[in-house]
Amino acid sequence: MKVTIKDLSVDMEIKNNGVELDVYSPDGSSHYGDLVVTKAGLVWCKGKTSRANGTKIKWDKFIEWAEGQ
């Protein structure tokens, strides 16, 4: 995967707006979507889905999922 940070002008501590990452195919030709990392959790925005319509998961649920793998 190719993952890039859209905006580096963020504080070291993630605030309410979070940090948005662009996620591309390994060769960079296809934009899969955006991953928003916030202090409340993660938001996956497939394709051109807006943040408001993205799939949200809170940190505790994400950790449960990740550790269950």
C-alpha positions as CSV (number, residue, x, y, z in Angstrom):
1,M,0.0,0.0,0.0
2,K,1.0,3.6,-0.5
3,V,-0.2,5.7,2.4
4,T,0.5,9.4,2.6
5,I,-0.4,12.1,5.1
6,K,-2.5,14.8,3.6
7,D,-1.6,17.6,6.1
8,L,1.5,17.7,8.4
9,S,0.4,20.9,10.2
10,V,-1.0,19.0,13.2
11,D,0.1,18.9,16.8
12,M,1.9,15.8,18.1
13,E,-1.2,14.9,20.2
14,I,-4.2,14.1,17.9
15,K,-7.0,16.6,18.4
16,N,-10.7,16.3,17.6
17,N,-10.3,16.8,13.9
18,G,-7.6,14.1,13.7
19,V,-5.1,13.2,11.0
20,E,-6.2,12.2,7.5
21,L,-4.2,9.6,5.5
22,D,-4.6,9.0,1.8
23,V,-4.5,5.2,1.0
24,Y,-3.5,4.2,-2.6
25,S,-2.7,0.9,-4.3
26,P,0.9,-0.2,-4.0
27,D,1.8,1.4,-7.4
28,G,0.0,4.6,-6.4
29,S,-2.4,4.5,-9.4
30,S,-5.7,3.8,-7.5
31,H,-7.0,5.8,-4.6
32,Y,-8.7,3.4,-2.2
33,G,-9.9,6.0,0.3
34,D,-8.9,8.0,3.3
35,L,-8.3,6.9,6.9
36,V,-9.0,9.5,9.5
37,V,-7.3,8.9,12.9
38,T,-9.0,10.8,15.7
39,K,-8.7,10.7,19.5
40,A,-12.1,9.0,19.6
41,G,-11.2,6.3,17.0
42,L,-10.9,5.6,13.3
43,V,-13.0,6.6,10.3
44,W,-12.6,4.7,6.9
45,C,-13.8,6.8,3.9
46,K,-13.8,4.4,0.9
47,G,-13.2,6.2,-2.4
48,K,-14.6,9.7,-2.3
49,T,-16.8,9.1,0.7
50,S,-17.0,12.1,3.0
51,R,-15.8,11.8,6.6
52,A,-19.4,12.3,7.8
53,N,-20.5,9.2,5.8
54,G,-17.4,7.1,6.6
55,T,-17.3,3.9,8.6
56,K,-16.5,4.7,12.2
57,I,-14.9,2.5,14.9
58,K,-14.0,3.5,18.4
59,W,-10.5,2.7,19.7
60,D,-11.7,-0.1,22.1
61,K,-13.5,-1.9,19.4
62,F,-10.6,-1.6,17.0
63,I,-8.2,-2.9,19.6
64,E,-10.5,-5.9,20.3
65,W,-10.6,-6.6,16.6
66,A,-6.9,-6.2,16.0
67,E,-5.9,-8.4,19.0
68,G,-8.5,-11.0,18.0
69,Q,-6.7,-11.7,14.7
